[in-house]
Amino acid sequence: MNMSLPFLWSLLTLLTFAEVNGEAGELELQRLKRSINLQQPRMATERGNLVFLTGSAQNIEFRTGSLGKIKLNDEDLSECLHQIQKNKDDIIELKGSAIDLPQNISSQIYQLNSKLVDLERKFQGLQQTVDKKVCSSNPCQNGGTCLNLHDSFFCICPPQWKGSLCSADVNECEIYSGTPLSCQNGGTCVNTMGSYSCHCPPETYGPQCASKYDDCEGGSVARCVHGICEDLMREQAGEPKYSCICDAGWMSSPNSPACTLDRDECSFQPGPCSTLVQCFNTQGSFYCGACPTGWQGNGYVCEDINECEINNGGCSVAPPVECVNTPGSSHCQACPPGYQGDGRVCTLIDICSVSNGGCHPDASCSSTLGSLPLCTCLPGYTGNGYGPDGCVQLSNICLSHPCLNGQCIDTVSGYF
């Protein structure tokens, strides 16, 4: 069975390491031997190593059963020893066969080695000659790398330089045009010796002007306080440009776009509140007073209440009195004839007690509650009794038969 060469080296190293460790720990073992019976086998640890110790003139033996094996790192030690013995036999056989080689083979090998040494010497001399060429004078400029050639040299230039000696400037503005390395966003490319630069417009920055300023980057609260920040195109280099869309109730000052001034909504024309209520301004806001009596709403808008729709506006319903609605109020019409009061309360009255109930002065008035007056001309008068012409005096008063169950006698002053 062939054994791997790394394993053989591992085995030899293990044996050598064991010998070295034995020497290094000799003093310690001597100390132990003074205190422990020399014939007593033992096992100890020293600096992380596991040490097997036997008695004086005793062996370390490993014995297995009929099918057992002694392994080191999964390798069978008995097979390893067998392979070592076989390799030893092969080496002895090879040495014996070398004696029988022709004598001219050794001579040819010697001559070949001599030629090889001579070629190596010549190559080294040629290499030294090449190395002593012009690269030793550092002909390449601006950081170029010099390569020696036969009777010549070659310069590998950095990207910013060109030419045989790397002395000519590369115009990056031309070669980078239209690429991500060119000046972006309207930047102007300026070529310089060994480099280039971009002159950026006020709104951009960076090596290629690829970045744009966000003047609202700090946030709307930091920039506008009570508003929303709107980023604008910069007009002057180094001067931020933005505006603030102020929240309701705030406005900017003449010297700053920040929304820090209170807007007096109550000064607006027309005002935000109803004309019937007072407007109260606060920081960043306002509020309206309550609608007055006779009006309803939130103060921003006040609508007239039609009091006549609710219980006839408080006017009399018996007798019925008309309710008249007015802006913010109402009033009652007069009580109907036969009643007296303010229209809210109407009291029944005697109609004959006022202007004789509308009867003629020479007529008597009689009535019942709620009825029209009854006018009767006095004796000596005739007519319906109503109005100024309701009664006319008779020439013979007895013609009106004023006497009931008696005889009427006409006199100058009347009758009897």
Secondary structure, DSSP 8 states (H G I E B T S, - for coil): ----HHHHHHHHHHHHHHHHHHHHTHHHHHHHHHHS-TT--EEEEETTEEEEE--TT--------TT---EETTEEHHHHHHHHHHHHHHHHHHHHHHTTS-HHHHHHHHHHHHHHHHHHHHHHHHHHHHHTSGGGG----TT-EEEEETTEEEEE--TTEESTTS-EE--HHHHTTTSTTS--TT-EEEEETTEEEEE--TTEESTTS-EE--TTTT-HHHHHBSEEEEE---SSTT---EEEEE-TTEEEETTEEEEEEE--GGGSSS-SS-TTS-EEEETTEEEE----TTEEESSSSEEE--GGGTGGGG--BTTB--EEEETTEEEE----TTEEESSSSEEE--GGGSGGGGB-TTEEEE--TTS--EEEE-TTEES--BSTTS-EE-SSGGGG---SSS---B-SS-B-
